[in-house]
């Protein structure tokens, strides 16, 4: 994190770190003894969340890091996920506070992460301040033989005493106030001078839970009735989409296991509405995992679909989704750019190129992106996107359509990418272009529909 541009609060009392026995970073995450914390305690949730946050800070995605909670009881896992997501969404705020209350950064990633999780909890549950401190200290008792208990207690109590002054100072630091990296904010302000603040606000919020009804197995009306019978309330958003008034666990959705419904942002559902696959067509879903758009394509038309993804573990997610939905496609592990390794020479009627990108439009669902992305990644992603477009275009039939899709808000990955492709490729014609900036009801997406000349 960049250093603060604001001087430390005069009232801030810094806490010095304890002396620890020498230990390697990897040993802090391995060879754990079973926790003695109560299964339903906040202390256990904070401890588990700290492990997840620490892994994200080492470079793992939040999705990867959450796998360590696999055997955890559902209630404790849900509580830990809430703290982990919230702490990461609260980008820069916790670090800002710790820079003012600690003499120096901690040598123990989990202790640092525990403080971040506890500070988030104190921010969102101010009425439970001393209980949160007590539970955080209990969680610290399982780190480094309890060496951080006094430090955690001191830092959190100092925060409670100085909260108003610390939050007032936080408003003077751009990253902490806006909860986004500085380079990210600069790009948004440059590209969207009239909309950047709303994009940031939405990116810091909790996302809605939007469903896609499988039209092969249920109508929107019938499934809405099933939701009502289950005590759940939802409203239609157009097409196959329903948005729940309140998110619920997946297993609370009627018929989810039987493929009646999937979870998919309404903005992501727009891909199939724009591409409009027709029965009998041969389609390529070039970057298909985890398979949301793959399933939607097969739900709306009887097509011959090839779904590719470069990651074998993620292609298994595609297969799992299709089995649940009762749908079939050819699923293959492959880099779509290496066409000589997987293409059989038969041209496609349509191609969906949902390309790798910064994912800056879905940051409220993946708050770890704020920590993992670097500004240099934008150029790297743009290069990959260019390669994918150039490699896939020759595989399209004359008159065929290619839908370029990203979940990014950065123009370099969107309109600028398509403008450059059209300049390079005289056989391509832009049929439609749609930019969705993040809003309360949907995430941020970009779509460009191209047709190949006859």
GIRA-V126181 format. One record per helix or strand of 2 or more residues. SS is the DSSP state (alpha for helix, beta for strand). FROM is the first residue (numbers start at 1). TO is the last residue. If there is no record, write none. Layout:
# GIRA-V126181
ss: <SS:SS>
from: <FROM:FROM>
to: <TO:TO>
This chain:
# GIRA-V126181
ss: <alpha:alpha:alpha:alpha:alpha:alpha:alpha:alpha:alpha:alpha:alpha:alpha:beta:alpha:beta:beta:alpha:beta:alpha:beta:alpha:beta:alpha:beta:alpha:beta:alpha:alpha:alpha:beta:alpha:alpha:beta:beta>
from: <26:42:62:74:93:109:126:144:149:174:182:196:210:220:234:241:250:261:266:282:292:304:312:330:339:348:360:369:376:396:411:415:428:445>
to: <29:57:69:89:101:124:140:146:170:178:191:203:213:229:238:244:252:263:275:285:300:309:325:333:341:354:362:372:393:406:413:424:436:452>
